[in-house]
Amino acid sequence: MNAVLQPKPNYIVCDGNEAAAWAVSLAQVDMVAVYPITPQSSLVEYLAKFIADGRLGAEIVDVEGEHSVLSVLQGATLAGARTYTASCGPGLAFMFEPYMRTPGMRLPMVMTIVTRDTLTPQSVWGGHQDAMSVREVGWIQIYCENLQEILDTTIMAYRIAEHHDVMLPVNVCHDGNYLSFATGRVELPDAAEVAAFLGQRDVNWHVALDPDRPMAVDPLTGGAGGPGPALFVRYRKGQCQGMQNSLAVIEEVHADWARRFGRHHAPLVEAYRMDDAELALVTLGSMTGAAKDAVDEARARGQKVGLAKVKTYRPFPAKKLAEILAPVKAVAVVDRSVSFGWNCGPLYQDTLAALQASNIPAMSCIGGLAGADITITHFARVIEACAELAEKRSPVDTLWLNEHD
């Protein structure tokens, strides 16, 4: 019996920004609109080179600023194009008006946020503050831990966004500096297999600029002369339903990716060494690698510690996270951003909400701001504080990492 010859894996060495660019190329987008900003700049430079070299047959639009980036892509998406852009930090702030309009129009767009801390005090380094500042605008937000996850997730994002039960834009977030410029080996999937995975694109049933089927897009609602607030309510309710629908779609798309390409990424929350855990860390993004190492070292010392990595952040996978954390005695949540209103991290707030029906004490830890490293030693401090919380079960103050590094 003759063996079936499988194609050899195609490996490249690249950084995280290039991995995202390869994913966009494999997704065969129709239009890319760009404006560079640190640490995103090289991502759109890679795409410009792919287009110039004929590797990607997309139209590239180099506009005068980020506000115009999304405005251009809104029109292209309405015309039925598959579109892409990337931004971060002040660029994300500048595009905020069209950014918040995009999900309300239910446009299936994909945009990378190469996460960066806020502007002042002056910083161009990595952090999650920019992405966290727009977490409630209505975009799906998915965070990546490593380079392979960036490539795979960016491709999957198109199938999620374009699903008829979702029809919402997706942000694929990867950490500035730690992933944007980190270099490693990445496996490129076959272009034909990616096309089969994404399937025939069908979005014109929803909204489309078609002279044979005229329609009003983003009409005025409420107020004098408008159709009234009931229309606005239906829009908002449908948008919220699309967000909730995406949880199942994200799981379905990840499962199909694993079947086709042999790489499994936990779609909502990854459980690491949680089978008999009494203490749990909750992480987001590239910090997870060091956290897993710290968990392994704690296990070697006899501490029953596990980890839950949140991959899908919006919509928040509250049920899945609560299931994973249910058996533990205490939880420590590590954020790379802050919630100014509560003197803690935003992921911590969401974790508290997910645990509201339980009696599990939780604490907030904040680290990695402005590109600071979160090391195994930092996570050892977090585990120590979490163990103390499990014993005393009394509220503790936010633990600020890197403050005295």
C-alpha positions as CSV (number, residue, x, y, z in Angstrom):
1,M,0.0,0.0,0.0
2,N,1.5,3.3,-1.1
3,A,1.7,6.0,1.6
4,V,0.1,9.4,0.9
5,L,2.8,12.0,0.6
6,Q,2.1,15.0,2.8
7,P,3.5,18.4,1.8
8,K,6.5,19.5,3.9
9,P,5.8,22.3,6.3
10,N,6.9,25.7,5.1
11,Y,8.8,27.4,7.9
12,I,10.1,30.9,8.0
13,V,11.9,33.0,10.6
14,C,10.2,36.3,11.1
15,D,9.0,38.8,13.8
16,G,5.4,39.2,15.0
17,N,4.6,42.1,12.6
18,E,5.8,40.1,9.6
19,A,3.8,37.1,10.8
20,A,0.6,39.2,10.8
21,A,1.5,40.5,7.3
22,W,1.9,36.9,6.0
23,A,-1.5,36.1,7.5
24,V,-3.1,39.0,5.7
25,S,-1.4,38.0,2.4
26,L,-2.7,34.4,2.8
27,A,-6.2,35.7,3.5
28,Q,-6.0,37.5,0.1
29,V,-7.5,40.8,1.2
30,D,-8.7,43.2,-1.5
31,M,-7.6,46.5,0.2
32,V,-5.1,47.6,2.8
33,A,-5.2,51.2,4.2
34,V,-2.1,52.2,6.1
35,Y,-0.6,54.8,8.3
36,P,2.6,53.9,10.3
37,I,3.1,54.3,14.0
38,T,5.5,52.7,16.4
39,P,5.6,49.7,17.1
40,Q,3.2,48.9,14.2
41,S,5.1,50.6,11.4
42,S,7.0,47.6,10.1
43,L,3.8,45.5,9.8
44,V,2.3,47.8,7.1
45,E,5.8,48.1,5.5
46,Y,5.8,44.3,5.1
47,L,2.4,44.5,3.4
48,A,3.5,47.3,1.1
49,K,6.4,45.2,0.0
50,F,4.2,42.1,-0.5
51,I,1.9,44.2,-2.7
52,A,4.8,45.8,-4.6
53,D,6.4,42.3,-5.2
54,G,3.1,40.9,-6.5
55,R,2.7,38.4,-3.6
56,L,-0.6,40.1,-2.5
57,G,-2.9,41.4,-5.2
58,A,-4.5,44.1,-3.0
59,E,-4.9,47.8,-3.5
60,I,-2.9,49.8,-0.9
61,V,-4.1,53.2,0.2
62,D,-1.6,55.4,2.0
63,V,-3.7,58.0,3.6
64,E,-3.0,61.2,5.6
65,G,-3.9,59.8,9.0
66,E,-5.6,57.0,11.0
67,H,-9.0,58.7,10.9
68,S,-8.9,58.4,7.1
69,V,-7.6,54.8,7.3
70,L,-10.9,53.4,8.7
71,S,-13.0,55.8,6.7
72,V,-11.5,54.5,3.5
73,L,-11.9,50.9,4.6
74,Q,-15.5,51.4,5.6
75,G,-16.4,52.3,2.0
76,A,-14.4,49.4,0.7
77,T,-16.0,46.9,3.0
78,L,-19.5,48.3,2.1
79,A,-18.6,47.6,-1.5
80,G,-17.9,44.0,-0.7
81,A,-14.1,44.1,-0.3
82,R,-12.1,42.1,2.3
83,T,-10.0,44.8,4.1
84,Y,-7.3,45.2,6.7
85,T,-5.3,47.7,8.7
86,A,-3.3,48.0,11.9
87,S,-2.7,50.7,14.4
88,C,-1.9,51.4,18.1
89,G,-1.6,54.0,20.7
90,P,-2.2,57.6,19.5
91,G,-3.1,56.3,16.1
92,L,-5.9,54.3,17.6
93,A,-7.1,57.4,19.5
94,F,-7.1,59.4,16.3
95,M,-9.2,56.9,14.4
96,F,-11.7,56.6,17.3
97,E,-14.7,58.2,15.5
98,P,-14.8,55.8,12.5
99,Y,-13.5,53.0,14.8
100,M,-16.7,53.2,17.0
101,R,-18.9,53.5,13.9
102,T,-17.6,50.3,12.3
103,P,-19.2,47.7,14.6
104,G,-22.5,49.6,14.6
105,M,-22.6,49.2,10.8
106,R,-21.8,45.5,11.3
107,L,-18.8,45.6,9.0
108,P,-16.7,42.4,9.0
109,M,-13.3,44.0,9.1
110,V,-10.0,42.8,10.6
111,M,-7.5,45.2,12.3
112,T,-4.4,44.4,14.3
113,I,-3.6,46.4,17.4
114,V,0.1,46.2,18.1
115,T,-0.5,47.1,21.7
116,R,1.3,50.1,23.2
117,D,1.0,52.0,26.5
118,T,-0.6,55.4,26.5
119,L,1.2,58.5,25.4
120,T,2.0,60.4,28.6
121,P,4.4,60.1,30.4
122,Q,6.1,59.7,27.0
123,S,6.3,56.0,26.0
124,V,6.4,54.2,22.7
125,W,6.7,50.8,24.4
126,G,4.4,47.9,24.8
127,G,1.4,47.7,27.1
128,H,-2.3,47.0,26.8
129,Q,-3.7,50.4,27.7
130,D,-4.6,51.4,24.1
131,A,-6.6,48.2,23.4
132,M,-8.2,48.3,26.8
133,S,-9.3,51.8,26.3
134,V,-11.5,50.7,23.4
135,R,-12.7,47.4,24.9
136,E,-16.3,48.5,25.1
137,V,-16.7,50.0,21.6
138,G,-18.1,46.7,20.1
139,W,-15.1,45.2,18.3
140,I,-14.3,41.5,19.1
141,Q,-10.8,41.5,20.8
142,I,-8.5,38.5,20.6
143,Y,-5.0,38.5,22.2
144,C,-2.0,36.4,21.0
145,E,0.7,34.8,23.1
146,N,3.3,34.0,20.4
147,L,4.2,34.5,16.8
148,Q,2.5,31.4,15.5
149,E,-0.7,32.4,17.2
150,I,-0.5,35.8,15.6
151,L,-0.4,34.3,12.1
152,D,-3.1,31.6,12.7
153,T,-5.5,33.9,14.6
154,T,-5.3,36.7,12.0
155,I,-6.4,34.3,9.3
156,M,-9.2,32.9,11.5
157,A,-10.4,36.4,12.3
158,Y,-11.7,36.8,8.8
159,R,-13.9,33.7,9.0
160,I,-15.1,34.9,12.5
161,A,-15.9,38.4,11.3
162,E,-17.6,37.3,8.1
163,H,-19.8,34.6,9.7
164,H,-23.5,35.4,9.1
165,D,-24.3,35.1,12.9
166,V,-21.5,37.6,13.7
167,M,-20.8,40.3,11.1
168,L,-18.6,42.4,13.4
169,P,-15.0,43.7,13.1
170,V,-12.2,41.9,14.9
171,N,-9.1,43.2,16.6
172,V,-6.2,40.8,16.8
173,C,-4.0,42.2,19.5
174,H,-0.3,41.3,19.9
175,D,2.1,42.9,22.3
176,G,4.2,45.8,21.1
177,N,8.0,45.1,21.2
178,Y,7.7,41.7,22.9
179,L,5.9,40.2,19.9
180,S,6.0,42.9,17.2
181,F,9.8,42.7,17.1
182,A,10.5,39.3,18.6
183,T,11.9,36.8,16.0
184,G,11.1,33.1,15.8
185,R,10.1,30.2,13.6
186,V,6.6,30.3,12.1
187,E,4.9,27.7,10.0
188,L,3.1,29.1,6.9
189,P,0.0,27.2,5.9
190,D,-0.6,26.4,2.2
191,A,-2.4,29.2,0.4
192,A,-4.9,26.9,-1.2
193,E,-5.7,25.3,2.1
194,V,-6.2,28.7,3.7
195,A,-8.6,29.6,0.8
196,A,-10.5,26.4,1.4
197,F,-10.6,27.2,5.1
198,L,-12.0,30.7,4.6
199,G,-14.5,29.5,2.0
200,Q,-16.5,31.5,-0.4
201,R,-16.9,35.0,0.9
202,D,-20.6,36.0,1.1
203,V,-21.2,39.4,2.8
204,N,-23.3,41.2,0.2
205,W,-26.5,39.8,1.7
206,H,-25.9,42.2,4.6
207,V,-24.9,45.7,3.5
208,A,-23.5,46.5,0.1
209,L,-23.1,49.6,-2.1
210,D,-25.1,48.2,-5.0
211,P,-26.9,50.6,-7.4
212,D,-29.4,47.8,-8.2
213,R,-30.2,47.5,-4.5
214,P,-30.1,51.0,-3.1
215,M,-30.1,51.4,0.7
216,A,-29.4,53.8,3.4
217,V,-26.4,52.9,5.6
218,D,-26.0,54.4,9.1
219,P,-29.2,56.4,8.9
220,L,-30.1,59.0,11.5
221,T,-32.2,57.5,14.3
222,G,-34.2,59.1,17.1
223,G,-34.9,62.8,17.3
224,A,-37.2,65.0,15.1
225,G,-37.7,63.6,11.7
226,G,-35.9,60.3,12.4
227,P,-37.5,56.8,12.6
228,G,-37.4,56.9,16.4
229,P,-35.3,55.3,19.1
230,A,-36.9,51.9,18.5
231,L,-34.7,51.5,15.4
232,F,-31.6,52.4,17.4
233,V,-32.6,49.8,20.1
234,R,-32.8,47.1,17.4
235,Y,-29.4,48.0,16.1
236,R,-27.8,47.8,19.5
237,K,-29.6,44.6,20.5
238,G,-28.5,43.0,17.2
239,Q,-24.9,44.1,17.7
240,C,-24.9,42.7,21.3
241,Q,-26.4,39.4,20.0
242,G,-23.7,39.2,17.3
243,M,-21.0,39.6,20.0
244,Q,-22.5,36.8,22.0
245,N,-22.9,34.6,18.9
246,S,-19.2,35.0,18.2
247,L,-18.2,33.0,21.3
248,A,-19.6,29.8,19.7
249,V,-18.3,30.8,16.3
250,I,-14.8,31.4,17.6
251,E,-14.8,27.9,19.2
252,E,-16.1,26.4,15.9
253,V,-13.5,28.2,13.8
254,H,-10.6,27.2,16.1
255,A,-11.7,23.6,16.0
256,D,-11.8,23.6,12.2
257,W,-8.4,25.2,12.1
258,A,-7.0,22.4,14.3
259,R,-8.5,19.7,12.1
260,R,-7.2,21.2,8.9
261,F,-3.7,22.4,10.0
262,G,-2.9,20.4,13.1
263,R,-2.3,23.4,15.4
264,H,-4.7,23.8,18.3
265,H,-5.1,27.1,20.0
266,A,-7.5,27.4,22.9
267,P,-10.2,29.6,21.5
268,L,-11.5,31.4,24.6
269,V,-9.5,30.4,27.6
270,E,-6.5,28.1,27.9
271,A,-6.2,26.0,31.1
272,Y,-2.6,25.2,32.0
273,R,-1.9,22.7,34.8
274,M,-5.3,23.4,36.3
275,D,-6.4,19.8,37.0
276,D,-5.6,19.8,40.7
277,A,-4.7,23.5,41.1
278,E,-5.4,25.3,44.4
279,L,-4.0,28.6,43.2
280,A,-4.5,30.2,39.7
281,L,-2.9,32.9,37.7
282,V,-5.0,34.7,35.0
283,T,-3.0,36.2,32.2
284,L,-3.3,37.9,28.8
285,G,-0.9,38.0,25.9
286,S,2.8,37.4,25.7
287,M,3.4,37.5,29.5
288,T,1.9,34.0,29.6
289,G,5.1,32.2,28.6
290,A,6.9,33.5,31.7
291,A,3.9,32.8,33.8
292,K,3.8,29.2,32.7
293,D,7.5,28.8,33.6
294,A,6.8,30.3,37.0
295,V,3.9,27.8,37.4
296,D,6.2,24.9,36.5
297,E,8.8,26.1,39.1
298,A,6.1,26.4,41.7
299,R,4.9,22.9,40.9
300,A,8.5,21.6,41.3
301,R,8.4,23.1,44.8
302,G,5.2,21.3,45.6
303,Q,2.7,24.2,45.2
304,K,-0.4,23.3,43.3
305,V,-0.6,26.3,41.0
306,G,-2.2,26.6,37.6
307,L,-2.9,29.2,35.0
308,A,-5.8,30.4,32.8
309,K,-4.8,32.4,29.7
310,V,-7.6,34.5,28.3
311,K,-7.4,34.6,24.6
312,T,-10.8,36.0,23.6
313,Y,-11.3,39.2,25.7
314,R,-14.3,40.7,24.0
315,P,-16.9,39.3,24.3
316,F,-15.6,38.1,27.7
317,P,-15.8,34.3,28.1
318,A,-17.2,34.6,31.6
319,K,-18.7,31.1,31.7
320,K,-15.6,29.3,30.5
321,L,-13.3,31.2,32.8
322,A,-15.5,30.5,35.8
323,E,-15.6,26.8,35.0
324,I,-11.8,26.7,34.9
325,L,-11.3,28.6,38.1
326,A,-14.1,26.9,40.0
327,P,-11.9,24.5,42.0
328,V,-9.2,26.9,43.3
329,K,-8.8,28.6,46.6
330,A,-7.5,32.0,45.3
331,V,-6.9,33.8,42.0
332,A,-4.3,36.4,41.0
333,V,-5.0,38.3,37.8
334,V,-2.1,40.0,36.1
335,D,-2.8,43.0,33.9
336,R,-0.6,45.0,31.6
337,S,-2.9,48.0,31.9
338,V,-4.9,49.8,34.5
339,S,-8.5,50.7,35.2
340,F,-8.3,54.2,36.6
341,G,-11.8,54.1,38.2
342,W,-11.0,51.1,40.4
343,N,-7.2,51.2,41.0
344,C,-6.8,47.8,39.5
345,G,-6.6,46.0,36.1
346,P,-9.4,45.7,33.7
347,L,-8.9,41.9,33.3
348,Y,-9.2,41.7,37.1
349,Q,-12.6,43.5,37.0
350,D,-13.9,41.1,34.3
351,T,-12.6,38.1,36.3
352,L,-14.4,39.3,39.4
353,A,-17.6,39.6,37.4
354,A,-17.1,36.0,36.2
355,L,-16.6,34.8,39.7
356,Q,-19.5,36.7,41.3
357,A,-21.4,33.5,42.0
358,S,-18.5,31.9,43.8
359,N,-16.7,32.6,47.0
360,I,-13.2,32.6,45.5
361,P,-11.0,35.5,46.6
362,A,-9.1,37.3,43.9
363,M,-6.4,39.9,43.7
364,S,-5.2,42.4,41.0
365,C,-1.6,42.6,39.9
366,I,-0.3,45.2,37.4
367,G,3.0,44.8,35.6
368,G,4.7,45.3,32.2
369,L,3.7,48.9,31.8
370,A,5.7,50.9,29.2
371,G,7.5,47.8,28.0
372,A,8.7,46.6,31.4
373,D,9.5,42.9,31.5
374,I,7.4,40.6,33.6
375,T,9.8,37.9,34.6
376,I,9.5,34.5,36.3
377,T,10.7,36.2,39.5
378,H,7.7,38.7,39.2
379,F,5.3,35.8,38.8
380,A,6.9,34.0,41.8
381,R,5.9,37.1,43.8
382,V,2.4,36.9,42.4
383,I,2.1,33.2,43.4
384,E,3.4,34.0,46.9
385,A,0.8,36.8,47.3
386,C,-1.9,34.5,45.9
387,A,-1.0,31.8,48.4
388,E,-1.2,34.3,51.2
389,L,-4.7,35.4,49.9
390,A,-5.9,31.8,49.9
391,E,-4.8,31.5,53.6
392,K,-6.2,34.7,54.9
393,R,-9.1,35.2,52.5
394,S,-9.2,38.9,53.2
395,P,-9.0,41.7,50.6
396,V,-5.6,42.8,49.5
397,D,-4.3,45.9,47.8
398,T,-3.3,45.9,44.1
399,L,0.2,44.5,43.7
400,W,2.3,46.8,41.5
401,L,5.1,44.9,39.8
402,N,8.2,46.7,38.3
403,E,7.8,49.6,40.6
404,H,11.3,49.2,42.1
405,D,13.0,47.3,39.3
